[in-house]
Amino acid sequence: MKRLLIALLFFAPLPAAALEHIIDVRSGDEISVTELAARLRGSDYVLLGELHDNPHHHRRRAELIARLAPTGVVVIAEHLDSGRRLTPDSSKNLQLHMEEAGFDTRAWKWPIHEPLFSGLLGAGLPVTGGNISKDLARRIVREGDSALPHTLRAIINRAPLNPVAASILDADLLTSHCGQLEPARIPPMRLAQRARDASMAESLLAANIRPAVLVAGNGHVRTDYGVPQLLSVLKPDARIVSIAFVENDSSASATPHDYVWQTEATNRDDPCTGFGKNR
């Protein structure tokens, strides 16, 4: 049954009505999902982004990873803390199974991510956590460098951001907080973001199967300040591929990723409406 599911996923075409496009950022060429999968099979690390609230991104990533599964793959997820593991178990309710593994269904607005995790587990692929805990992130914001575990501090210090990348990250943090982040809070927030990326990079490096795949937000898979930037310093000879998943009204030009996969948009309210209330 597992092999049958993988085969069905592998050969399933993209629906024409979706008007999806996969763009090679370097050349500007549009390629097929079959061609993309063929390119990824020779990689050491494949980093797949997401807009957290777009279920199309979660479904497409599960299908793409299933195409790689017959040659071997390990999956690391931003959505679980490092050291946690989600294993296939058809006898369990998926939501409860994920909660047992530490997935915060409220914070991640379940069931938006259901297509990703049901697809991976249905293909027989376990998922390993790569993120730092919320408690550790809060401590880093409050206490700074002294709160960093030694291994993460070493990774961050070995691969510092250049001033331009740090400035872009600061601007993105401000935007993601609807412009309501006090200037003094930006450096500690940047450090917490770097700690998250260092933890995910550490998990990828520890994987003993290639390609090792990361599923995380688009910011975490940016080549200028995300996990790829760390991996490129820690493993300079590694073959690293970063793919942003965006919506079909987005531009693929000058994005800090190797590929852009454009999908249908999802309906959403303005995320900044009411931001800051009860904070």
Secondary structure in CASP SS format (residue, H / E / C, confidence):
PFRMAT SS
TARGET T0000
AUTHOR 0000-0000-0000
METHOD secondary structure of the structure
MODEL  1
M C 1.00
K H 1.00
R H 1.00
L H 1.00
L H 1.00
I H 1.00
A H 1.00
L H 1.00
L H 1.00
F H 1.00
F H 1.00
A C 1.00
P C 1.00
L C 1.00
P C 1.00
A H 1.00
A H 1.00
A H 1.00
L C 1.00
E C 1.00
H E 1.00
I E 1.00
I E 1.00
D E 1.00
V C 1.00
R C 1.00
S C 1.00
G C 1.00
D C 1.00
E E 1.00
I E 1.00
S C 1.00
V H 1.00
T H 1.00
E H 1.00
L H 1.00
A H 1.00
A H 1.00
R H 1.00
L H 1.00
R C 1.00
G C 1.00
S C 1.00
D C 1.00
Y E 1.00
V E 1.00
L E 1.00
L E 1.00
G C 1.00
E C 1.00
L C 1.00
H C 1.00
D C 1.00
N C 1.00
P H 1.00
H H 1.00
H H 1.00
H H 1.00
R H 1.00
R H 1.00
R H 1.00
A H 1.00
E H 1.00
L H 1.00
I H 1.00
A H 1.00
R H 1.00
L H 1.00
A H 1.00
P H 1.00
T H 1.00
G C 1.00
V C 1.00
V E 1.00
V E 1.00
I E 1.00
A E 1.00
E E 1.00
H E 1.00
L E 1.00
D E 1.00
S C 1.00
G C 1.00
R C 1.00
R E 1.00
L E 1.00
T C 1.00
P C 1.00
D C 1.00
S C 1.00
S C 1.00
K C 1.00
N C 1.00
L H 1.00
Q H 1.00
L H 1.00
H H 1.00
M H 1.00
E H 1.00
E H 1.00
A C 1.00
G C 1.00
F C 1.00
D C 1.00
T C 1.00
R C 1.00
A C 1.00
W C 1.00
K C 1.00
W C 1.00
P C 1.00
I C 1.00
H C 1.00
E H 1.00
P H 1.00
L H 1.00
F H 1.00
S H 1.00
G H 1.00
L H 1.00
L H 1.00
G H 1.00
A C 1.00
G C 1.00
L C 1.00
P C 1.00
V E 1.00
T E 1.00
G E 1.00
G E 1.00
N E 1.00
I C 1.00
S C 1.00
K H 1.00
D H 1.00
L H 1.00
A H 1.00
R H 1.00
R H 1.00
I H 1.00
V H 1.00
R H 1.00
E H 1.00
G H 1.00
D H 1.00
S H 1.00
A H 1.00
L C 1.00
P C 1.00
H H 1.00
T H 1.00
L H 1.00
R H 1.00
A H 1.00
I H 1.00
I H 1.00
N H 1.00
R H 1.00
A C 1.00
P C 1.00
L C 1.00
N C 1.00
P H 1.00
V H 1.00
A H 1.00
A H 1.00
S H 1.00
I H 1.00
L H 1.00
D H 1.00
A H 1.00
D H 1.00
L H 1.00
L H 1.00
T H 1.00
S H 1.00
H C 1.00
C C 1.00
G C 1.00
Q C 1.00
L C 1.00
E C 1.00
P H 1.00
A H 1.00
R H 1.00
I H 1.00
P H 1.00
P H 1.00
M H 1.00
R H 1.00
L H 1.00
A H 1.00
Q H 1.00
R H 1.00
A H 1.00
R H 1.00
D H 1.00
A H 1.00
S H 1.00
M H 1.00
A H 1.00
E H 1.00
S H 1.00
L H 1.00
L H 1.00
A H 1.00
A C 1.00
N C 1.00
I C 1.00
R C 1.00
P C 1.00
A E 1.00
V E 1.00
L E 1.00
V E 1.00
A C 1.00
G C 1.00
N H 1.00
G H 1.00
H H 1.00
V H 1.00
R C 1.00
T C 1.00
D C 1.00
Y C 1.00
G C 1.00
V H 1.00
P H 1.00
Q H 1.00
L H 1.00
L H 1.00
S H 1.00
V H 1.00
L H 1.00
K C 1.00
P C 1.00
D C 1.00
A C 1.00
R C 1.00
I E 1.00
V E 1.00
S E 1.00
I E 1.00
A E 1.00
F E 1.00
V E 1.00
E E 1.00
N C 1.00
D C 1.00
S C 1.00
S C 1.00
A C 1.00
S C 1.00
A C 1.00
T C 1.00
P C 1.00
H C 1.00
D C 1.00
Y E 1.00
V E 1.00
W E 1.00
Q E 1.00
T E 1.00
E C 1.00
A C 1.00
T C 1.00
N C 1.00
R C 1.00
D C 1.00
D C 1.00
P C 1.00
C C 1.00
T C 1.00
G C 1.00
F C 1.00
G C 1.00
K C 1.00
N C 1.00
R C 1.00
END
